[in-house]
Amino acid sequence: MTEEHIRRVLTRYVGELRGLGTRAFRHDTAALQPTVTMTQPVTYHGPNLGRLAEHAMWMALHVLSEFLPEGGPAQLDKANRWLGWIQCALMIIGLVSIEEARDHNRTPAPKPATESAPEPGQAPREQRHRDDPTRGDEG
């Protein structure tokens, strides 16, 4: 992924987390409690989801400011690793699916070339077809 692509993806995630009312906060990861024990089903998440969202938002903002600074040297390897962790956290929270994260990481397809402008004095293509008596009513 390019620097600009990573920046776009992280900016999107920060916006989505802010939209949910999440604040950016760096949590001491040692203080996070395991959410699954031998007596709880895997579907039980406990109180850590909010902390995970806050930490993911802090990480996204940290990547944008420290690893991809505007006008400064980019640390793409580190930014990509952190993006992977952030996306995993967002999957756990339920904000994105694996497929959505994969799509976010894909390089956008190039935009198709636009049709050239009509010659001076010539109507646009759509109008030329509409005014063409040989085309009938279909177009």
Secondary structure, 3 states (H helix, E strand, C coil): CCHHHHHHHHHHHHHHHHHCCCCCCCCCHHHCCCCCCCCCCCCCCCCHHHHHHHHHHHHHHHHHHHHCCCCCCCCHHHHHHHHHHHHHHHHHHCCCCHHHHHHHHCCCCCCCCCCCCCCCCCCCHHHHHHCCHHHCCCC
